């Protein structure tokens, strides 16, 4: 059983060394479960975007050769009407300048314009669109005539045509492996003809809290404390993209905790379509409470038994959250954090959240952080890293820190501020690292 005092970075590295990316699955982009998964392979465009030349504005498709270069207006016959999702059925223009014919047309050499709506394919031989508001028509009326007999217009500075492949060419890299599938990436890949991507399945995390005093929500028995920790840990795990198995409260009895850990690490249950085969029910176990030196600290007792492996009990030079532990339970990595709610919260963000990111296939070094100025000053204990939940101000500055042990600091917190161990007094204007918290899912 390991022991000793270490920094936050050292304990995070020890936690990350116990996890690796989960299984790879193939998932369709239109599967709702795809959102939030991390790509396991690069995604490249299977088709150009746009797929064909089309109108960027409602107006008239024209041949620039039919419009004076000096911007003089001309009157052109309106030869047809093209809408999105249709194939243009209007006279095609031959390369030498004369109008060709389509079925039912008997014109040759006829100049003209084609009424066209935004997104509609540009007829062959036409090379620009004049917006309707810059023509004699002025505007199109929904339900009105499908064509005008003629229109007066002039050459415009822009052609108002979106060219095939102007955004993405076939084979263009859209996103690299390790990128999370969000709405923008899903839309871009789908538009580029991609149907199925290779990704990491969503990690499964079991959370449980320990303590005989913990009771189901709404219980009012004397001495009972609502089990808020497992509710909080489950929400944090979901916010970082995991599927969650919430065991709830486990009493301070070694056999009860062993039973709960066995259930979490046991054989997997039913899988969703995006899940791959896995040897365990979950990929990570996170417990709160029982890691200090008290007589009721059941986690320490179980860690000393024969079923726990790779046990690493450490004192981390941080406040709050000094007592921490790591282990493996029947092959499943186990992160044990303190039972104080704020300590459990910051410990999850510092250690469990990076582990979930690594399981998901994302880069998982230090949590992404920003350097933010302090708006006010406060004292910090010597020799330890102070980690406090804060609500950043409108200008992004860190306000004066509040007591890190108060649960009331959490409801509106959107970041954790980390004060270095060698800083005993934060002064206004000092730059501090802040870890931004994810939006709830």
Buried (B, 14 or more C-beta within 10 A) or exposed (E): EEEEEBBBEBBBBBBBBBBEBBEBBBBBBEEEBBBBBBBBBBBBBBBBBBEEBBBBBBBBBBBEEBBEEEEEEBEBBBBBBBBEEEEBBBBBBBEEEBBBBBEEBEBEEBBBBBBBBBBBBBBBBBBBBBBBEBBEBEEBEEEEEEBBEEBEBBBBEEBBBBBBBEBBBEEBEBBEBBBBBEEEBBEBBEBBBBEEBBBBBBBBBBBBBBBBBBBEEEEEEEEEBBBBBBBBBBBBBBBBBBBBBBBBBBBBBBEBBBEBBEBBBEEEEEEEEBBEEBEBBBBBBBBBBBBBEEEBBBBBBBBEEEBBEBBBBBEBBBBBBBBBBBBBBBEBBBBBBBBBBBBBBBBBBBBBBBBBBBBBBBEBEBBEBEEBBBBBBBEBBEEBBBBBBBEBEEEEBBBEBBEBEEEEBBEEBEBBBBBEBEBEEBEEEBEBBBBBBEEEE
